[in-house]
Amino acid sequence: MNKIYNIKALLVAMFTLITVTSCDDNDKWEAGPQPASNNPGVYFDRKTPSIIEVEANQQGVLLKDFFTIKLGRDESKATSALKVPITINYAESNLTVSKTVDFEAGETTALLKINIGEFEFSKQYALSIEIDENFAHPYISYEDMANGGSTRLDTKVEVVSVLGTATFTMADNSGSNIPEFYPFEHVIYDNQNGTYSIKNFLYNNAGYNFDFSIDEDNSIRPLEECGFHSTDDNRWYFYSANADASANRIPCYIPGANPDDYVTYIYFYTADNPSSYTDFWLDLSTKTGRMMGYSRYSVSSSGRIAFNISWE
């Protein structure tokens, strides 16, 4: 019986020790500092992209030597003009950030100007900036996040040259149950090195771009590191190198009548294949092109797929 009492006593002592330790003054939670009541609640617009594109022309000259980033502030405190200091955590040497941004009286938005100097194509420049803590309300809540944004912005800047914004129109599809996809647009980028890129090709939403060159016959030549190539059949597959594994295929969410019907995989024949499916070209002089190949879908029947391409 004494053993039982001894065990009970030991358990009580252990519980007391744990309770005292967990309530140590060193572990007390302290609230963060409260902003002043007149804090204007300034923030960076939440729609600021993670990669900001600055456009250059076909000759490699910037259309503008600066770009702007949108800021907002609490609407209830927008009656007077306001000068907001900007803290620069990090900026590449070719980026010159304005140290302040000005809100006009009655205006809830303002633009921060950033100049860009010498640059290289296909290179991303890091930028990290923050709103001065006396002007940014870290705890403010915006209804449905309609206006709310962060008080700190970490982004990258890339200079791009746009060949054109092309419209892809579906045509000449085959199959017993043909999909209905709407015309859609893709920006075609000129990388200024003899190659071109289409970002998020066919809306794969997996971070895959289509990188290619164009030969003297206007045939599209996918770069070797882009997608999977079957050299025996001269096919270019738009999914990962492990082409036989369905788990590695990249769906393409082209907008259409049935949102559940998407491309599970797609391939195009390159110019070296004499197949009747071979139609894979882009003519820069006429601003037209065509991509034709074979595709499988989540709902529709598999078969030929083709896009007519044009841009202004």
PyMOL commands that set and color helices and strands:
alter all, ss='L'
color gray80, all
select helices_A, chain A and resi 2-22+25-27+75-77+143-145+201-203+246-248
alter helices_A, ss='H'
color red, helices_A
select strands_A, chain A and resi 43-44+51-56+66-72+82-91+95-97+100-103+109-116+124-131+152-170+184-190+196-198+210-214+220-222+228-230+235-237+263-269+279-283+288-297+303-310
alter strands_A, ss='S'
color yellow, strands_A
deselect
rebuild
show_as cartoon
